[in-house]
Amino acid sequence: MGRWEGDTLVVDAAGFNDRTRLDVTITIDDPVMYTKPFTVKVTELLLPDSDVLETVCNENEKDAAHIK
């Protein structure tokens, strides 16, 4: 289940282990920027005792300094 906190979508998830793949499906529907909606599906491989890191783009990037 997810919820919005300002302009950030927060999704709480539990119960994953190293045999689990997390399938994420994202649909972008922004008629100002795109001529039609599109969907992207990615599969994240989960590693025990690690964080799931988001994909970072270079424009306005602020996270690299915090990643070890």
CHARMM internal coordinates of N, CA and C (Angstrom, degrees):
IC EDIT
DIST 1 N 1 CA 1.4448
DIST 1 CA 1 C 1.5232
ANGL 1 N 1 CA 1 C 108.20
DIST 1 C 2 N 1.3022
ANGL 1 CA 1 C 2 N 117.25
DIHE 1 N 1 CA 1 C 2 N 138.96
DIST 2 N 2 CA 1.4545
ANGL 1 C 2 N 2 CA 121.27
DIHE 1 CA 1 C 2 N 2 CA -179.39
DIST 2 CA 2 C 1.5161
ANGL 2 N 2 CA 2 C 111.71
DIHE 1 C 2 N 2 CA 2 C -120.27
DIST 2 C 3 N 1.3173
ANGL 2 CA 2 C 3 N 114.95
DIHE 2 N 2 CA 2 C 3 N 163.34
DIST 3 N 3 CA 1.4634
ANGL 2 C 3 N 3 CA 120.77
DIHE 2 CA 2 C 3 N 3 CA 177.05
DIST 3 CA 3 C 1.5175
ANGL 3 N 3 CA 3 C 108.31
DIHE 2 C 3 N 3 CA 3 C -149.26
DIST 3 C 4 N 1.3048
ANGL 3 CA 3 C 4 N 116.22
DIHE 3 N 3 CA 3 C 4 N 156.08
DIST 4 N 4 CA 1.4524
ANGL 3 C 4 N 4 CA 121.50
DIHE 3 CA 3 C 4 N 4 CA 178.27
DIST 4 CA 4 C 1.5198
ANGL 4 N 4 CA 4 C 109.58
DIHE 3 C 4 N 4 CA 4 C -94.55
DIST 4 C 5 N 1.3326
ANGL 4 CA 4 C 5 N 116.82
DIHE 4 N 4 CA 4 C 5 N 131.97
DIST 5 N 5 CA 1.4571
ANGL 4 C 5 N 5 CA 123.94
DIHE 4 CA 4 C 5 N 5 CA 170.43
DIST 5 CA 5 C 1.5211
ANGL 5 N 5 CA 5 C 106.05
DIHE 4 C 5 N 5 CA 5 C -120.19
DIST 5 C 6 N 1.3300
ANGL 5 CA 5 C 6 N 115.73
DIHE 5 N 5 CA 5 C 6 N 95.85
DIST 6 N 6 CA 1.4599
ANGL 5 C 6 N 6 CA 120.20
DIHE 5 CA 5 C 6 N 6 CA -172.53
DIST 6 CA 6 C 1.5114
ANGL 6 N 6 CA 6 C 108.68
DIHE 5 C 6 N 6 CA 6 C 68.82
DIST 6 C 7 N 1.3382
ANGL 6 CA 6 C 7 N 117.28
DIHE 6 N 6 CA 6 C 7 N -124.38
DIST 7 N 7 CA 1.4666
ANGL 6 C 7 N 7 CA 120.55
DIHE 6 CA 6 C 7 N 7 CA 178.42
DIST 7 CA 7 C 1.5256
ANGL 7 N 7 CA 7 C 112.57
DIHE 6 C 7 N 7 CA 7 C -102.04
DIST 7 C 8 N 1.3577
ANGL 7 CA 7 C 8 N 116.80
DIHE 7 N 7 CA 7 C 8 N 17.44
DIST 8 N 8 CA 1.4665
ANGL 7 C 8 N 8 CA 121.86
DIHE 7 CA 7 C 8 N 8 CA 179.80
DIST 8 CA 8 C 1.5234
ANGL 8 N 8 CA 8 C 110.10
DIHE 7 C 8 N 8 CA 8 C -111.53
DIST 8 C 9 N 1.3442
ANGL 8 CA 8 C 9 N 117.04
DIHE 8 N 8 CA 8 C 9 N 128.81
DIST 9 N 9 CA 1.4582
ANGL 8 C 9 N 9 CA 121.97
DIHE 8 CA 8 C 9 N 9 CA 174.60
DIST 9 CA 9 C 1.5211
ANGL 9 N 9 CA 9 C 108.00
DIHE 8 C 9 N 9 CA 9 C -86.33
DIST 9 C 10 N 1.3265
ANGL 9 CA 9 C 10 N 116.75
DIHE 9 N 9 CA 9 C 10 N 120.44
DIST 10 N 10 CA 1.4604
ANGL 9 C 10 N 10 CA 122.66
DIHE 9 CA 9 C 10 N 10 CA -179.88
DIST 10 CA 10 C 1.5225
ANGL 10 N 10 CA 10 C 108.19
DIHE 9 C 10 N 10 CA 10 C -107.87
DIST 10 C 11 N 1.3455
ANGL 10 CA 10 C 11 N 116.50
DIHE 10 N 10 CA 10 C 11 N 125.41
DIST 11 N 11 CA 1.4545
ANGL 10 C 11 N 11 CA 121.95
DIHE 10 CA 10 C 11 N 11 CA 179.80
DIST 11 CA 11 C 1.5186
ANGL 11 N 11 CA 11 C 108.38
DIHE 10 C 11 N 11 CA 11 C -120.78
DIST 11 C 12 N 1.3234
ANGL 11 CA 11 C 12 N 117.02
DIHE 11 N 11 CA 11 C 12 N 122.10
DIST 12 N 12 CA 1.4585
ANGL 11 C 12 N 12 CA 122.04
DIHE 11 CA 11 C 12 N 12 CA 176.91
DIST 12 CA 12 C 1.5221
ANGL 12 N 12 CA 12 C 108.89
DIHE 11 C 12 N 12 CA 12 C -91.80
DIST 12 C 13 N 1.3284
ANGL 12 CA 12 C 13 N 116.54
DIHE 12 N 12 CA 12 C 13 N 130.99
DIST 13 N 13 CA 1.4635
ANGL 12 C 13 N 13 CA 121.39
DIHE 12 CA 12 C 13 N 13 CA -179.82
DIST 13 CA 13 C 1.5278
ANGL 13 N 13 CA 13 C 108.86
DIHE 12 C 13 N 13 CA 13 C -141.55
DIST 13 C 14 N 1.3250
ANGL 13 CA 13 C 14 N 116.66
DIHE 13 N 13 CA 13 C 14 N 144.74
DIST 14 N 14 CA 1.4655
ANGL 13 C 14 N 14 CA 121.52
DIHE 13 CA 13 C 14 N 14 CA 179.80
DIST 14 CA 14 C 1.5184
ANGL 14 N 14 CA 14 C 109.12
DIHE 13 C 14 N 14 CA 14 C -148.62
DIST 14 C 15 N 1.3340
ANGL 14 CA 14 C 15 N 115.29
DIHE 14 N 14 CA 14 C 15 N 163.13
DIST 15 N 15 CA 1.4495
ANGL 14 C 15 N 15 CA 120.73
DIHE 14 CA 14 C 15 N 15 CA 173.87
DIST 15 CA 15 C 1.5197
ANGL 15 N 15 CA 15 C 114.86
DIHE 14 C 15 N 15 CA 15 C 88.90
DIST 15 C 16 N 1.3136
ANGL 15 CA 15 C 16 N 118.31
DIHE 15 N 15 CA 15 C 16 N 15.39
DIST 16 N 16 CA 1.4573
ANGL 15 C 16 N 16 CA 120.86
DIHE 15 CA 15 C 16 N 16 CA 177.97
DIST 16 CA 16 C 1.5254
ANGL 16 N 16 CA 16 C 110.02
DIHE 15 C 16 N 16 CA 16 C -87.24
DIST 16 C 17 N 1.3229
ANGL 16 CA 16 C 17 N 116.20
DIHE 16 N 16 CA 16 C 17 N 150.73
DIST 17 N 17 CA 1.4629
ANGL 16 C 17 N 17 CA 120.65
DIHE 16 CA 16 C 17 N 17 CA 174.62
DIST 17 CA 17 C 1.5265
ANGL 17 N 17 CA 17 C 108.44
DIHE 16 C 17 N 17 CA 17 C -135.41
DIST 17 C 18 N 1.3337
ANGL 17 CA 17 C 18 N 117.22
DIHE 17 N 17 CA 17 C 18 N -175.15
DIST 18 N 18 CA 1.4662
ANGL 17 C 18 N 18 CA 120.50
DIHE 17 CA 17 C 18 N 18 CA -175.48
DIST 18 CA 18 C 1.5224
ANGL 18 N 18 CA 18 C 113.51
DIHE 17 C 18 N 18 CA 18 C -71.88
DIST 18 C 19 N 1.3263
ANGL 18 CA 18 C 19 N 118.51
DIHE 18 N 18 CA 18 C 19 N -3.16
DIST 19 N 19 CA 1.4678
ANGL 18 C 19 N 19 CA 121.32
DIHE 18 CA 18 C 19 N 19 CA 176.94
DIST 19 CA 19 C 1.5224
ANGL 19 N 19 CA 19 C 111.28
DIHE 18 C 19 N 19 CA 19 C -101.69
DIST 19 C 20 N 1.3108
ANGL 19 CA 19 C 20 N 116.50
DIHE 19 N 19 CA 19 C 20 N 9.01
DIST 20 N 20 CA 1.4577
ANGL 19 C 20 N 20 CA 121.25
DIHE 19 CA 19 C 20 N 20 CA -174.85
DIST 20 CA 20 C 1.5161
ANGL 20 N 20 CA 20 C 110.80
DIHE 19 C 20 N 20 CA 20 C -105.87
DIST 20 C 21 N 1.3171
ANGL 20 CA 20 C 21 N 116.54
DIHE 20 N 20 CA 20 C 21 N 138.25
DIST 21 N 21 CA 1.4589
ANGL 20 C 21 N 21 CA 122.69
DIHE 20 CA 20 C 21 N 21 CA 170.05
DIST 21 CA 21 C 1.5162
ANGL 21 N 21 CA 21 C 107.17
DIHE 20 C 21 N 21 CA 21 C -110.59
DIST 21 C 22 N 1.3018
ANGL 21 CA 21 C 22 N 116.07
DIHE 21 N 21 CA 21 C 22 N 136.91
DIST 22 N 22 CA 1.4576
ANGL 21 C 22 N 22 CA 121.43
DIHE 21 CA 21 C 22 N 22 CA -179.17
DIST 22 CA 22 C 1.5222
ANGL 22 N 22 CA 22 C 108.14
DIHE 21 C 22 N 22 CA 22 C -102.28
DIST 22 C 23 N 1.3443
ANGL 22 CA 22 C 23 N 116.52
DIHE 22 N 22 CA 22 C 23 N 110.73
DIST 23 N 23 CA 1.4662
ANGL 22 C 23 N 23 CA 121.18
DIHE 22 CA 22 C 23 N 23 CA 177.53
DIST 23 CA 23 C 1.5215
ANGL 23 N 23 CA 23 C 108.60
DIHE 22 C 23 N 23 CA 23 C -89.83
DIST 23 C 24 N 1.3215
ANGL 23 CA 23 C 24 N 116.24
DIHE 23 N 23 CA 23 C 24 N 124.40
DIST 24 N 24 CA 1.4546
ANGL 23 C 24 N 24 CA 122.39
DIHE 23 CA 23 C 24 N 24 CA -179.21
DIST 24 CA 24 C 1.5235
ANGL 24 N 24 CA 24 C 107.96
DIHE 23 C 24 N 24 CA 24 C -117.19
DIST 24 C 25 N 1.3089
ANGL 24 CA 24 C 25 N 116.61
DIHE 24 N 24 CA 24 C 25 N 126.78
DIST 25 N 25 CA 1.4530
ANGL 24 C 25 N 25 CA 122.10
DIHE 24 CA 24 C 25 N 25 CA 176.50
DIST 25 CA 25 C 1.5242
ANGL 25 N 25 CA 25 C 107.89
DIHE 24 C 25 N 25 CA 25 C -116.28
DIST 25 C 26 N 1.3303
ANGL 25 CA 25 C 26 N 116.06
DIHE 25 N 25 CA 25 C 26 N 124.54
DIST 26 N 26 CA 1.4561
ANGL 25 C 26 N 26 CA 122.26
DIHE 25 CA 25 C 26 N 26 CA -177.38
DIST 26 CA 26 C 1.5247
ANGL 26 N 26 CA 26 C 108.32
DIHE 25 C 26 N 26 CA 26 C -120.74
DIST 26 C 27 N 1.3214
ANGL 26 CA 26 C 27 N 116.51
DIHE 26 N 26 CA 26 C 27 N 128.33
DIST 27 N 27 CA 1.4612
ANGL 26 C 27 N 27 CA 121.07
DIHE 26 CA 26 C 27 N 27 CA 175.37
DIST 27 CA 27 C 1.5226
ANGL 27 N 27 CA 27 C 108.72
DIHE 26 C 27 N 27 CA 27 C -113.90
DIST 27 C 28 N 1.3257
ANGL 27 CA 27 C 28 N 115.85
DIHE 27 N 27 CA 27 C 28 N 125.19
DIST 28 N 28 CA 1.4614
ANGL 27 C 28 N 28 CA 122.52
DIHE 27 CA 27 C 28 N 28 CA 177.57
DIST 28 CA 28 C 1.5193
ANGL 28 N 28 CA 28 C 107.95
DIHE 27 C 28 N 28 CA 28 C -102.28
DIST 28 C 29 N 1.3221
ANGL 28 CA 28 C 29 N 116.03
DIHE 28 N 28 CA 28 C 29 N 121.51
DIST 29 N 29 CA 1.4619
ANGL 28 C 29 N 29 CA 121.86
DIHE 28 CA 28 C 29 N 29 CA 179.54
DIST 29 CA 29 C 1.5269
ANGL 29 N 29 CA 29 C 107.54
DIHE 28 C 29 N 29 CA 29 C -131.01
DIST 29 C 30 N 1.3172
ANGL 29 CA 29 C 30 N 115.89
DIHE 29 N 29 CA 29 C 30 N 88.00
DIST 30 N 30 CA 1.4611
ANGL 29 C 30 N 30 CA 122.47
DIHE 29 CA 29 C 30 N 30 CA -177.76
DIST 30 CA 30 C 1.5235
ANGL 30 N 30 CA 30 C 108.41
DIHE 29 C 30 N 30 CA 30 C -132.92
DIST 30 C 31 N 1.3407
ANGL 30 CA 30 C 31 N 117.22
DIHE 30 N 30 CA 30 C 31 N 91.62
DIST 31 N 31 CA 1.4616
ANGL 30 C 31 N 31 CA 120.06
DIHE 30 CA 30 C 31 N 31 CA -174.74
DIST 31 CA 31 C 1.5260
ANGL 31 N 31 CA 31 C 114.04
DIHE 30 C 31 N 31 CA 31 C -65.11
DIST 31 C 32 N 1.3234
ANGL 31 CA 31 C 32 N 118.04
DIHE 31 N 31 CA 31 C 32 N -16.27
DIST 32 N 32 CA 1.4712
ANGL 31 C 32 N 32 CA 120.54
DIHE 31 CA 31 C 32 N 32 CA 177.21
DIST 32 CA 32 C 1.5301
ANGL 32 N 32 CA 32 C 110.25
DIHE 31 C 32 N 32 CA 32 C -73.46
DIST 32 C 33 N 1.3349
ANGL 32 CA 32 C 33 N 116.45
DIHE 32 N 32 CA 32 C 33 N -38.65
DIST 33 N 33 CA 1.4688
ANGL 32 C 33 N 33 CA 120.63
DIHE 32 CA 32 C 33 N 33 CA -175.35
DIST 33 CA 33 C 1.5298
ANGL 33 N 33 CA 33 C 114.13
DIHE 32 C 33 N 33 CA 33 C -98.35
DIST 33 C 34 N 1.3410
ANGL 33 CA 33 C 34 N 118.10
DIHE 33 N 33 CA 33 C 34 N -26.12
DIST 34 N 34 CA 1.4648
ANGL 33 C 34 N 34 CA 121.54
DIHE 33 CA 33 C 34 N 34 CA -174.38
DIST 34 CA 34 C 1.5241
ANGL 34 N 34 CA 34 C 110.49
DIHE 33 C 34 N 34 CA 34 C -129.90
DIST 34 C 35 N 1.3208
ANGL 34 CA 34 C 35 N 116.40
DIHE 34 N 34 CA 34 C 35 N 149.91
DIST 35 N 35 CA 1.4645
ANGL 34 C 35 N 35 CA 120.62
DIHE 34 CA 34 C 35 N 35 CA -178.10
DIST 35 CA 35 C 1.5236
ANGL 35 N 35 CA 35 C 112.97
DIHE 34 C 35 N 35 CA 35 C -74.91
DIST 35 C 36 N 1.3489
ANGL 35 CA 35 C 36 N 116.85
DIHE 35 N 35 CA 35 C 36 N -24.50
DIST 36 N 36 CA 1.4624
ANGL 35 C 36 N 36 CA 120.15
DIHE 35 CA 35 C 36 N 36 CA 176.84
DIST 36 CA 36 C 1.5270
ANGL 36 N 36 CA 36 C 108.56
DIHE 35 C 36 N 36 CA 36 C -155.30
DIST 36 C 37 N 1.3436
ANGL 36 CA 36 C 37 N 117.40
DIHE 36 N 36 CA 36 C 37 N 158.39
DIST 37 N 37 CA 1.4648
ANGL 36 C 37 N 37 CA 120.38
DIHE 36 CA 36 C 37 N 37 CA 178.30
DIST 37 CA 37 C 1.5280
ANGL 37 N 37 CA 37 C 110.58
DIHE 36 C 37 N 37 CA 37 C -64.19
DIST 37 C 38 N 1.3318
ANGL 37 CA 37 C 38 N 116.71
DIHE 37 N 37 CA 37 C 38 N 151.54
DIST 38 N 38 CA 1.4642
ANGL 37 C 38 N 38 CA 120.87
DIHE 37 CA 37 C 38 N 38 CA 173.80
DIST 38 CA 38 C 1.5191
ANGL 38 N 38 CA 38 C 109.74
DIHE 37 C 38 N 38 CA 38 C -140.91
DIST 38 C 39 N 1.3257
ANGL 38 CA 38 C 39 N 115.75
DIHE 38 N 38 CA 38 C 39 N 155.26
DIST 39 N 39 CA 1.4638
ANGL 38 C 39 N 39 CA 122.79
DIHE 38 CA 38 C 39 N 39 CA -176.61
DIST 39 CA 39 C 1.5175
ANGL 39 N 39 CA 39 C 109.76
DIHE 38 C 39 N 39 CA 39 C -122.07
DIST 39 C 40 N 1.3214
ANGL 39 CA 39 C 40 N 115.63
DIHE 39 N 39 CA 39 C 40 N 139.10
DIST 40 N 40 CA 1.4647
ANGL 39 C 40 N 40 CA 122.90
DIHE 39 CA 39 C 40 N 40 CA 177.66
DIST 40 CA 40 C 1.5258
ANGL 40 N 40 CA 40 C 107.32
DIHE 39 C 40 N 40 CA 40 C -125.09
DIST 40 C 41 N 1.3254
ANGL 40 CA 40 C 41 N 117.05
DIHE 40 N 40 CA 40 C 41 N 134.08
DIST 41 N 41 CA 1.4624
ANGL 40 C 41 N 41 CA 121.48
DIHE 40 CA 40 C 41 N 41 CA 176.47
DIST 41 CA 41 C 1.5249
ANGL 41 N 41 CA 41 C 108.55
DIHE 40 C 41 N 41 CA 41 C -118.80
DIST 41 C 42 N 1.3384
ANGL 41 CA 41 C 42 N 116.08
DIHE 41 N 41 CA 41 C 42 N 130.35
DIST 42 N 42 CA 1.4610
ANGL 41 C 42 N 42 CA 121.11
DIHE 41 CA 41 C 42 N 42 CA 177.61
DIST 42 CA 42 C 1.5219
ANGL 42 N 42 CA 42 C 108.43
DIHE 41 C 42 N 42 CA 42 C -128.88
DIST 42 C 43 N 1.3160
ANGL 42 CA 42 C 43 N 115.83
DIHE 42 N 42 CA 42 C 43 N 152.03
DIST 43 N 43 CA 1.4621
ANGL 42 C 43 N 43 CA 121.80
DIHE 42 CA 42 C 43 N 43 CA 176.37
DIST 43 CA 43 C 1.5141
ANGL 43 N 43 CA 43 C 108.40
DIHE 42 C 43 N 43 CA 43 C -116.18
DIST 43 C 44 N 1.3140
ANGL 43 CA 43 C 44 N 116.05
DIHE 43 N 43 CA 43 C 44 N 122.12
DIST 44 N 44 CA 1.4578
ANGL 43 C 44 N 44 CA 122.28
DIHE 43 CA 43 C 44 N 44 CA 177.47
DIST 44 CA 44 C 1.5252
ANGL 44 N 44 CA 44 C 108.21
DIHE 43 C 44 N 44 CA 44 C -97.59
DIST 44 C 45 N 1.3284
ANGL 44 CA 44 C 45 N 116.82
DIHE 44 N 44 CA 44 C 45 N 130.67
DIST 45 N 45 CA 1.4584
ANGL 44 C 45 N 45 CA 121.00
DIHE 44 CA 44 C 45 N 45 CA 172.90
DIST 45 CA 45 C 1.5174
ANGL 45 N 45 CA 45 C 107.07
DIHE 44 C 45 N 45 CA 45 C -89.91
DIST 45 C 46 N 1.3202
ANGL 45 CA 45 C 46 N 116.61
DIHE 45 N 45 CA 45 C 46 N 123.59
DIST 46 N 46 CA 1.4563
ANGL 45 C 46 N 46 CA 120.89
DIHE 45 CA 45 C 46 N 46 CA -176.16
DIST 46 CA 46 C 1.5199
ANGL 46 N 46 CA 46 C 110.68
DIHE 45 C 46 N 46 CA 46 C -91.00
DIST 46 C 47 N 1.3112
ANGL 46 CA 46 C 47 N 116.53
DIHE 46 N 46 CA 46 C 47 N 135.65
DIST 47 N 47 CA 1.4564
ANGL 46 C 47 N 47 CA 122.98
DIHE 46 CA 46 C 47 N 47 CA 177.59
DIST 47 CA 47 C 1.5187
ANGL 47 N 47 CA 47 C 108.84
DIHE 46 C 47 N 47 CA 47 C -110.90
DIST 47 C 48 N 1.3461
ANGL 47 CA 47 C 48 N 118.10
DIHE 47 N 47 CA 47 C 48 N 134.82
DIST 48 N 48 CA 1.4665
ANGL 47 C 48 N 48 CA 120.13
DIHE 47 CA 47 C 48 N 48 CA -179.66
DIST 48 CA 48 C 1.5241
ANGL 48 N 48 CA 48 C 111.20
DIHE 47 C 48 N 48 CA 48 C -58.49
DIST 48 C 49 N 1.3085
ANGL 48 CA 48 C 49 N 116.72
DIHE 48 N 48 CA 48 C 49 N 144.14
DIST 49 N 49 CA 1.4626
ANGL 48 C 49 N 49 CA 124.41
DIHE 48 CA 48 C 49 N 49 CA 176.29
DIST 49 CA 49 C 1.5219
ANGL 49 N 49 CA 49 C 113.29
DIHE 48 C 49 N 49 CA 49 C 56.13
DIST 49 C 50 N 1.3102
ANGL 49 CA 49 C 50 N 117.01
DIHE 49 N 49 CA 49 C 50 N 37.41
DIST 50 N 50 CA 1.4633
ANGL 49 C 50 N 50 CA 120.81
DIHE 49 CA 49 C 50 N 50 CA 176.89
DIST 50 CA 50 C 1.5279
ANGL 50 N 50 CA 50 C 108.81
DIHE 49 C 50 N 50 CA 50 C -137.20
DIST 50 C 51 N 1.3147
ANGL 50 CA 50 C 51 N 115.56
DIHE 50 N 50 CA 50 C 51 N 166.73
DIST 51 N 51 CA 1.4526
ANGL 50 C 51 N 51 CA 121.27
DIHE 50 CA 50 C 51 N 51 CA 178.31
DIST 51 CA 51 C 1.5187
ANGL 51 N 51 CA 51 C 109.87
DIHE 50 C 51 N 51 CA 51 C -95.06
DIST 51 C 52 N 1.3207
ANGL 51 CA 51 C 52 N 116.52
DIHE 51 N 51 CA 51 C 52 N 149.78
DIST 52 N 52 CA 1.4557
ANGL 51 C 52 N 52 CA 121.35
DIHE 51 CA 51 C 52 N 52 CA 170.73
DIST 52 CA 52 C 1.5205
ANGL 52 N 52 CA 52 C 105.81
DIHE 51 C 52 N 52 CA 52 C -85.78
DIST 52 C 53 N 1.3267
ANGL 52 CA 52 C 53 N 116.74
DIHE 52 N 52 CA 52 C 53 N 113.58
DIST 53 N 53 CA 1.4569
ANGL 52 C 53 N 53 CA 120.90
DIHE 52 CA 52 C 53 N 53 CA -177.63
DIST 53 CA 53 C 1.5114
ANGL 53 N 53 CA 53 C 110.10
DIHE 52 C 53 N 53 CA 53 C -90.38
DIST 53 C 54 N 1.3072
ANGL 53 CA 53 C 54 N 115.21
DIHE 53 N 53 CA 53 C 54 N 142.69
DIST 54 N 54 CA 1.4528
ANGL 53 C 54 N 54 CA 119.48
DIHE 53 CA 53 C 54 N 54 CA 176.58
DIST 54 CA 54 C 1.5235
ANGL 54 N 54 CA 54 C 109.46
DIHE 53 C 54 N 54 CA 54 C -78.57
DIST 54 C 55 N 1.3112
ANGL 54 CA 54 C 55 N 116.04
DIHE 54 N 54 CA 54 C 55 N 159.67
DIST 55 N 55 CA 1.4486
ANGL 54 C 55 N 55 CA 121.09
DIHE 54 CA 54 C 55 N 55 CA 174.75
DIST 55 CA 55 C 1.5213
ANGL 55 N 55 CA 55 C 107.55
DIHE 54 C 55 N 55 CA 55 C -79.44
DIST 55 C 56 N 1.3094
ANGL 55 CA 55 C 56 N 115.74
DIHE 55 N 55 CA 55 C 56 N 132.69
DIST 56 N 56 CA 1.4533
ANGL 55 C 56 N 56 CA 120.62
DIHE 55 CA 55 C 56 N 56 CA -174.75
DIST 56 CA 56 C 1.5211
ANGL 56 N 56 CA 56 C 109.30
DIHE 55 C 56 N 56 CA 56 C -109.68
DIST 56 C 57 N 1.3237
ANGL 56 CA 56 C 57 N 116.74
DIHE 56 N 56 CA 56 C 57 N 132.09
DIST 57 N 57 CA 1.4521
ANGL 56 C 57 N 57 CA 119.46
DIHE 56 CA 56 C 57 N 57 CA 173.83
DIST 57 CA 57 C 1.5326
ANGL 57 N 57 CA 57 C 108.52
DIHE 56 C 57 N 57 CA 57 C -98.12
DIST 57 C 58 N 1.3021
ANGL 57 CA 57 C 58 N 117.10
DIHE 57 N 57 CA 57 C 58 N 157.13
DIST 58 N 58 CA 1.4642
ANGL 57 C 58 N 58 CA 121.07
DIHE 57 CA 57 C 58 N 58 CA -175.24
DIST 58 CA 58 C 1.5203
ANGL 58 N 58 CA 58 C 113.60
DIHE 57 C 58 N 58 CA 58 C -73.82
DIST 58 C 59 N 1.3149
ANGL 58 CA 58 C 59 N 117.46
DIHE 58 N 58 CA 58 C 59 N -28.24
DIST 59 N 59 CA 1.4550
ANGL 58 C 59 N 59 CA 119.98
DIHE 58 CA 58 C 59 N 59 CA -179.99
DIST 59 CA 59 C 1.5292
ANGL 59 N 59 CA 59 C 109.78
DIHE 58 C 59 N 59 CA 59 C -69.52
DIST 59 C 60 N 1.3095
ANGL 59 CA 59 C 60 N 117.14
DIHE 59 N 59 CA 59 C 60 N 122.99
DIST 60 N 60 CA 1.4601
ANGL 59 C 60 N 60 CA 123.81
DIHE 59 CA 59 C 60 N 60 CA -179.78
DIST 60 CA 60 C 1.5283
ANGL 60 N 60 CA 60 C 111.83
DIHE 59 C 60 N 60 CA 60 C 61.11
DIST 60 C 61 N 1.3247
ANGL 60 CA 60 C 61 N 118.42
DIHE 60 N 60 CA 60 C 61 N 28.28
DIST 61 N 61 CA 1.4563
ANGL 60 C 61 N 61 CA 123.82
DIHE 60 CA 60 C 61 N 61 CA -177.18
DIST 61 CA 61 C 1.5238
ANGL 61 N 61 CA 61 C 110.56
DIHE 60 C 61 N 61 CA 61 C -69.46
DIST 61 C 62 N 1.3396
ANGL 61 CA 61 C 62 N 117.10
DIHE 61 N 61 CA 61 C 62 N 128.79
DIST 62 N 62 CA 1.4611
ANGL 61 C 62 N 62 CA 121.90
DIHE 61 CA 61 C 62 N 62 CA -178.30
DIST 62 CA 62 C 1.5264
ANGL 62 N 62 CA 62 C 112.69
DIHE 61 C 62 N 62 CA 62 C -130.90
DIST 62 C 63 N 1.3351
ANGL 62 CA 62 C 63 N 118.34
DIHE 62 N 62 CA 62 C 63 N 0.29
DIST 63 N 63 CA 1.4449
ANGL 62 C 63 N 63 CA 120.94
DIHE 62 CA 62 C 63 N 63 CA -173.16
DIST 63 CA 63 C 1.5301
ANGL 63 N 63 CA 63 C 115.64
DIHE 62 C 63 N 63 CA 63 C -95.30
DIST 63 C 64 N 1.3075
ANGL 63 CA 63 C 64 N 119.40
DIHE 63 N 63 CA 63 C 64 N -24.75
DIST 64 N 64 CA 1.4747
ANGL 63 C 64 N 64 CA 121.92
DIHE 63 CA 63 C 64 N 64 CA -173.25
DIST 64 CA 64 C 1.5191
ANGL 64 N 64 CA 64 C 112.16
DIHE 63 C 64 N 64 CA 64 C -56.60
DIST 64 C 65 N 1.3039
ANGL 64 CA 64 C 65 N 117.79
DIHE 64 N 64 CA 64 C 65 N -34.14
DIST 65 N 65 CA 1.4639
ANGL 64 C 65 N 65 CA 120.70
DIHE 64 CA 64 C 65 N 65 CA -179.49
DIST 65 CA 65 C 1.5305
ANGL 65 N 65 CA 65 C 111.81
DIHE 64 C 65 N 65 CA 65 C -66.51
DIST 65 C 66 N 1.3282
ANGL 65 CA 65 C 66 N 117.65
DIHE 65 N 65 CA 65 C 66 N -20.74
DIST 66 N 66 CA 1.4633
ANGL 65 C 66 N 66 CA 121.91
DIHE 65 CA 65 C 66 N 66 CA -177.49
DIST 66 CA 66 C 1.5207
ANGL 66 N 66 CA 66 C 113.00
DIHE 65 C 66 N 66 CA 66 C -96.94
DIST 66 C 67 N 1.3195
ANGL 66 CA 66 C 67 N 118.52
DIHE 66 N 66 CA 66 C 67 N -8.40
DIST 67 N 67 CA 1.4652
ANGL 66 C 67 N 67 CA 122.63
DIHE 66 CA 66 C 67 N 67 CA -178.45
DIST 67 CA 67 C 1.5153
ANGL 67 N 67 CA 67 C 108.63
DIHE 66 C 67 N 67 CA 67 C -94.18
DIST 67 C 68 N 1.3389
ANGL 67 CA 67 C 68 N 116.09
DIHE 67 N 67 CA 67 C 68 N 126.69
DIST 68 N 68 CA 1.4679
ANGL 67 C 68 N 68 CA 120.62
DIHE 67 CA 67 C 68 N 68 CA -179.25
DIST 68 CA 68 C 1.4959
ANGL 68 N 68 CA 68 C 111.18
DIHE 67 C 68 N 68 CA 68 C -83.80
END
COOR INIT
IC SEED 1 N 1 CA 1 C
IC BUILD
